[in-house]
Amino acid sequence: MKKIYDVITFGSATQDIYVKSKKFSPVAKKSFAAGRGICFPAGSKIEVEDILLSSGGGGTNTAATFTKQGLKTAWCGRVGDDSFGNLIIKELGNLKIDTTFISKTKDKLTNTSVFLAYPGKDRTILVYRGASDSLGKNDIPWSKIKNAKWFYLAPFAGNFVALTEKMVNFAKKNKIKVALNPGYNQLTLPRKNLERILAKVDILILNREEASLLTKIPYQKEKAIFKKLDELVHGICIMTKGGQGVVVSDGRYLYRAPSLYPEIVASGLKFIDSTGAGDAFGSGFVVGMIQKNNIVFAIQLAMANSGYVITKWGAKNGLLKKGRRWPKTKVTKELCLENGLCQIKK
């Protein structure tokens, strides 16, 4: 009997290593892109207060949301044939994420990120892009993944980028809905290729920098951006704005919602780590659409999921579980007219 999946996710898997130390000293210097960096003595041992190992990467982070919300979920991707790869597979199994479609390679090590966390909200990340980015079309069990209701495509990099259009076409052929959260490498594909992909996507998820890159319109001009996005995408378009909330279009209405962070802080929780917030929003929105097919509800669930994930270390530890109560952000709805103006819909 063929196994049916609610969602199969695609994208990277990383072994995230968090190292926290008060001895990582912030140093202000104009030569750093951000205006400051971190400093520690060369050739010395440095005491750290805490260390945490957790899986990360867009493919596995989004899979964690889906499975925690009670959906039958699988991740299709690649890890290295190494100890970190085995740790990731074990963690996904513990989360009840199907690991059938994971391939291993001896040619590359598992993707790894080392987070250097120091006092304050900043952290520096050392990134190794390895096995996940080397996934090719022959590594995907096409005949087995067609029994899915949704594909969630997180950002791809390396050789994986070239598979984006093939995966979207495969989904459409097999009547599988597609949520796409493209990364820089996908957004800079040849324009004709990119437009063919976007025309077949059911949900497009971007942050405001990505939306600006795609449309070539400054992100402050939101209505102009969504006018362009609605021309490219026949489904739902999302532009997240970090602490300023989100804007969503279904082609007729614009939906706006503020961040839930103030309410979460008021409940006694604190900001800990922003890793995985974008993945939590995108996957939370898709869960909301699967559960109720209602954009307002999907925005509220997504905003809560991303709001709680930043109160824990790691990209999976704070994700909402099915049945947990969560606060609902206020969503406004605007009817967009042909002249480019919008009016609030009560």
C-alpha positions as CSV (number, residue, x, y, z in Angstrom):
1,M,0.0,0.0,0.0
2,K,1.4,3.4,-1.0
3,K,2.1,5.8,1.8
4,I,0.4,9.2,1.4
5,Y,2.2,12.3,2.8
6,D,0.5,15.6,3.7
7,V,3.8,17.4,3.1
8,I,7.2,16.5,1.7
9,T,9.8,19.2,2.3
10,F,13.0,19.9,0.3
11,G,16.0,22.0,1.2
12,S,19.0,21.9,3.4
13,A,19.8,20.0,6.5
14,T,22.6,21.3,8.8
15,Q,24.1,20.4,12.1
16,D,23.9,23.6,14.1
17,I,26.4,24.0,16.9
18,Y,25.7,26.9,19.4
19,V,28.7,28.1,21.4
20,K,27.9,30.7,24.1
21,S,30.6,32.7,25.9
22,K,30.8,36.0,27.7
23,K,34.4,36.1,26.6
24,F,33.5,36.7,23.0
25,S,34.0,40.5,23.0
26,P,32.2,42.8,20.5
27,V,34.6,45.2,18.9
28,A,33.5,48.3,17.0
29,K,35.4,48.8,13.7
30,K,34.4,50.4,10.4
31,S,36.2,47.7,8.4
32,F,33.5,45.2,9.4
33,A,30.4,45.2,7.2
34,A,28.1,45.5,10.2
35,G,30.3,48.1,11.9
36,R,31.6,45.7,14.6
37,G,32.9,42.2,15.0
38,I,33.9,39.8,17.8
39,C,37.3,39.4,19.2
40,F,39.1,36.7,21.3
41,P,42.8,36.0,22.0
42,A,44.6,34.0,19.3
43,G,46.3,30.8,20.3
44,S,44.4,30.5,23.6
45,K,41.7,28.3,25.2
46,I,38.4,30.2,25.8
47,E,35.9,29.0,28.4
48,V,32.3,28.7,27.1
49,E,29.3,28.7,29.3
50,D,27.1,26.5,27.2
51,I,27.0,24.4,24.0
52,L,24.0,23.1,22.1
53,L,23.7,20.7,19.2
54,S,20.6,20.8,17.0
55,S,19.6,20.2,13.5
56,G,18.8,23.1,11.2
57,G,18.4,24.0,7.6
58,G,15.2,25.0,5.7
59,G,14.3,21.5,4.7
60,T,14.3,20.0,8.2
61,N,13.1,23.1,10.0
62,T,9.9,23.3,8.0
63,A,9.4,19.5,8.3
64,A,9.5,20.0,12.1
65,T,6.6,22.4,12.0
66,F,4.5,20.1,9.9
67,T,5.0,17.0,12.0
68,K,4.5,19.0,15.3
69,Q,1.1,20.0,13.8
70,G,0.2,16.4,13.3
71,L,0.8,16.2,9.5
72,K,2.3,13.1,7.9
73,T,5.7,14.6,6.9
74,A,8.9,13.5,5.1
75,W,12.1,15.4,4.3
76,C,13.8,14.6,1.0
77,G,17.4,15.7,1.0
78,R,21.0,14.7,1.5
79,V,23.5,14.5,4.3
80,G,27.1,13.4,4.5
81,D,27.9,9.8,5.4
82,D,29.3,11.0,8.8
83,S,28.4,11.4,12.4
84,F,26.6,14.7,11.9
85,G,24.5,13.1,9.2
86,N,23.5,10.3,11.5
87,L,22.7,12.7,14.3
88,I,20.3,14.6,12.0
89,I,18.6,11.5,10.8
90,K,18.2,10.3,14.4
91,E,16.7,13.7,15.5
92,L,14.3,13.7,12.5
93,G,13.2,10.2,13.4
94,N,12.5,11.2,17.0
95,L,10.3,14.0,15.6
96,K,8.4,11.4,13.6
97,I,9.6,12.9,10.3
98,D,9.8,10.2,7.6
99,T,13.5,9.7,6.7
100,T,12.9,7.3,3.8
101,F,13.9,9.9,1.1
102,I,17.3,10.9,2.7
103,S,20.4,10.0,0.7
104,K,24.0,10.0,2.0
105,T,27.2,10.9,0.2
106,K,30.8,10.2,1.0
107,D,31.9,13.1,-1.3
108,K,30.8,15.9,1.0
109,L,30.4,16.3,4.7
110,T,27.1,17.3,6.3
111,N,26.3,21.0,6.1
112,T,27.4,22.6,9.4
113,S,26.9,26.0,11.1
114,V,28.7,27.1,14.2
115,F,27.0,29.9,16.1
116,L,29.2,32.1,18.2
117,A,26.8,33.7,20.7
118,Y,27.8,36.5,23.0
119,P,26.0,39.0,25.3
120,G,23.3,40.9,23.5
121,K,21.2,39.9,20.5
122,D,24.0,39.5,18.0
123,R,25.7,36.3,17.0
124,T,28.3,35.3,14.3
125,I,27.7,32.2,12.2
126,L,30.4,30.1,10.6
127,V,28.9,28.2,7.7
128,Y,30.0,25.1,5.8
129,R,27.8,24.2,2.8
130,G,28.3,20.6,1.9
131,A,26.2,17.5,1.2
132,S,22.8,19.1,1.0
133,D,23.8,21.4,-1.8
134,S,25.1,18.5,-3.9
135,L,21.7,16.8,-4.3
136,G,21.0,15.9,-7.9
137,K,18.0,14.7,-9.9
138,N,19.2,11.0,-9.7
139,D,19.2,11.3,-5.9
140,I,15.4,11.9,-5.7
141,P,13.1,8.9,-5.7
142,W,10.6,10.5,-8.1
143,S,8.2,7.6,-8.2
144,K,7.9,7.5,-4.4
145,I,7.4,11.2,-3.7
146,K,4.4,11.7,-6.0
147,N,2.1,10.5,-3.2
148,A,2.1,13.8,-1.5
149,K,-0.5,16.6,-1.2
150,W,2.0,19.4,-0.8
151,F,5.7,20.1,-1.6
152,Y,7.4,22.7,0.5
153,L,10.5,24.0,-1.3
154,A,12.9,25.8,1.1
155,P,15.9,27.7,-0.3
156,F,18.2,25.7,-2.5
157,A,21.9,26.2,-3.2
158,G,24.6,24.6,-5.3
159,N,23.7,21.9,-7.7
160,F,20.3,21.7,-6.1
161,V,19.2,25.1,-7.6
162,A,18.9,23.6,-11.1
163,L,16.2,21.2,-9.8
164,T,13.7,23.9,-8.8
165,E,11.8,24.0,-12.1
166,K,11.9,20.2,-12.5
167,M,10.4,19.8,-9.0
168,V,7.6,22.4,-9.6
169,N,6.7,20.8,-13.0
170,F,6.7,17.3,-11.4
171,A,4.3,18.6,-8.7
172,K,1.9,20.2,-11.1
173,K,1.9,17.0,-13.3
174,N,1.0,14.9,-10.2
175,K,-1.6,17.5,-8.8
176,I,0.7,18.3,-5.8
177,K,0.4,21.8,-4.4
178,V,3.7,23.8,-4.1
179,A,4.8,26.3,-1.5
180,L,8.1,28.0,-2.5
181,N,10.4,29.9,-0.3
182,P,13.2,30.7,-2.8
183,G,16.7,31.8,-1.8
184,Y,19.1,34.2,-3.6
185,N,20.3,31.5,-6.0
186,Q,16.8,30.7,-7.1
187,L,15.8,34.3,-7.4
188,T,18.7,35.0,-9.7
189,L,17.9,32.1,-12.1
190,P,17.4,33.2,-15.8
191,R,14.3,35.4,-15.8
192,K,12.3,33.3,-18.2
193,N,13.0,30.2,-16.1
194,L,12.0,32.0,-12.9
195,E,8.8,33.3,-14.4
196,R,7.7,29.8,-15.6
197,I,8.4,28.5,-12.0
198,L,6.4,31.3,-10.3
199,A,3.4,30.9,-12.5
200,K,2.9,27.4,-11.2
201,V,3.4,28.1,-7.5
202,D,0.5,28.0,-5.1
203,I,2.2,29.9,-2.3
204,L,5.3,32.2,-2.7
205,I,7.1,33.2,0.5
206,L,9.6,36.0,0.5
207,N,11.1,38.4,3.0
208,R,11.1,42.1,1.9
209,E,14.7,42.0,0.6
210,E,13.9,39.0,-1.6
211,A,10.7,40.6,-2.8
212,S,12.6,43.7,-3.8
213,L,15.3,41.6,-5.6
214,L,12.6,39.7,-7.5
215,T,10.5,42.7,-8.5
216,K,13.3,45.2,-8.8
217,I,11.2,47.6,-6.7
218,P,12.3,49.1,-3.4
219,Y,10.7,47.2,-0.5
220,Q,9.2,50.3,0.9
221,K,6.8,50.5,-2.1
222,E,4.7,47.6,-1.0
223,K,1.6,48.1,-3.2
224,A,3.9,48.3,-6.3
225,I,5.7,45.1,-5.2
226,F,2.5,43.2,-4.8
227,K,1.1,44.5,-8.1
228,K,4.1,42.9,-9.8
229,L,4.0,39.7,-7.7
230,D,0.4,39.2,-8.5
231,E,1.3,39.4,-12.2
232,L,4.0,36.7,-11.7
233,V,2.2,34.4,-9.3
234,H,-1.4,33.0,-9.7
235,G,-1.5,31.9,-6.1
236,I,-0.8,33.5,-2.7
237,C,2.2,35.9,-2.3
238,I,3.7,36.6,1.1
239,M,6.3,39.3,2.1
240,T,7.5,39.0,5.7
241,K,9.0,42.2,7.3
242,G,10.7,40.9,10.4
243,G,9.6,42.8,13.5
244,Q,7.3,44.9,11.4
245,G,5.0,42.0,10.6
246,V,3.8,40.7,7.2
247,V,1.8,41.5,4.1
248,V,0.0,38.8,2.1
249,S,-1.9,39.0,-1.2
250,D,-4.3,36.5,-2.8
251,G,-4.6,38.6,-6.0
252,R,-7.6,40.5,-4.8
253,Y,-7.0,41.4,-1.2
254,L,-4.0,42.6,0.8
255,Y,-3.8,41.2,4.3
256,R,-1.6,42.9,6.9
257,A,-0.6,41.8,10.4
258,P,1.9,43.1,13.0
259,S,4.4,41.0,14.8
260,L,3.3,39.1,17.9
261,Y,6.6,39.7,19.6
262,P,5.2,42.4,22.1
263,E,2.5,40.0,23.3
264,I,5.0,37.1,23.7
265,V,7.3,39.3,25.7
266,A,4.4,40.5,27.8
267,S,3.7,36.8,28.7
268,G,7.1,36.6,30.3
269,L,9.1,35.0,27.5
270,K,12.3,36.6,26.1
271,F,14.0,36.8,22.8
272,I,16.8,34.2,22.6
273,D,17.7,33.3,19.0
274,S,16.2,34.3,15.6
275,T,17.4,31.2,13.8
276,G,14.6,29.5,11.9
277,A,12.0,32.3,12.3
278,G,11.5,32.6,8.6
279,D,11.1,28.8,8.2
280,A,8.6,28.8,11.1
281,F,6.5,31.5,9.5
282,G,6.4,29.9,6.0
283,S,5.6,26.4,7.2
284,G,3.2,27.7,9.8
285,F,1.3,29.5,7.0
286,V,1.0,26.4,4.9
287,V,-0.2,24.4,8.0
288,G,-2.9,27.1,8.5
289,M,-4.0,26.7,4.8
290,I,-4.1,22.9,5.1
291,Q,-6.1,23.0,8.3
292,K,-8.7,25.7,7.4
293,N,-8.0,27.0,3.9
294,N,-8.3,30.5,5.5
295,I,-5.6,33.2,4.9
296,V,-6.4,35.1,8.1
297,F,-6.0,32.0,10.2
298,A,-2.9,31.0,8.3
299,I,-1.3,34.4,9.0
300,Q,-2.2,34.1,12.7
301,L,-0.8,30.6,13.1
302,A,2.4,31.5,11.1
303,M,3.0,34.6,13.2
304,A,2.6,32.7,16.4
305,N,4.9,29.9,15.2
306,S,7.6,32.3,14.3
307,G,7.1,34.3,17.4
308,Y,7.6,31.4,19.8
309,V,10.5,29.8,17.9
310,I,12.7,32.8,18.7
311,T,12.2,32.2,22.5
312,K,14.4,29.1,22.4
313,W,17.8,28.2,21.2
314,G,17.7,26.3,17.9
315,A,15.3,26.4,15.0
316,K,13.0,23.7,16.2
317,N,12.7,23.8,20.0
318,G,10.1,26.6,20.2
319,L,7.8,25.5,17.4
320,L,4.1,25.2,18.3
321,K,2.7,21.7,18.8
322,K,-0.8,20.8,17.8
323,G,-3.3,21.6,20.5
324,R,-1.2,24.3,22.2
325,R,-3.0,27.6,22.8
326,W,-1.4,30.7,21.1
327,P,-2.3,34.4,20.9
328,K,-3.7,35.7,17.6
329,T,-2.4,38.7,15.9
330,K,-4.9,41.2,14.4
331,V,-5.2,40.9,10.6
332,T,-6.6,43.7,8.4
333,K,-7.9,43.1,4.9
334,E,-7.8,45.6,2.1
335,L,-9.6,45.3,-1.3
336,C,-7.2,46.2,-4.0
337,L,-8.7,48.1,-7.0
338,E,-7.4,48.3,-10.5
339,N,-6.2,51.9,-10.0
340,G,-3.7,50.6,-7.5
341,L,-5.5,52.0,-4.5
342,C,-6.7,49.8,-1.6
343,Q,-9.6,50.2,0.8
344,I,-10.0,48.4,4.1
345,K,-12.5,45.6,4.0
346,K,-14.5,45.2,7.2
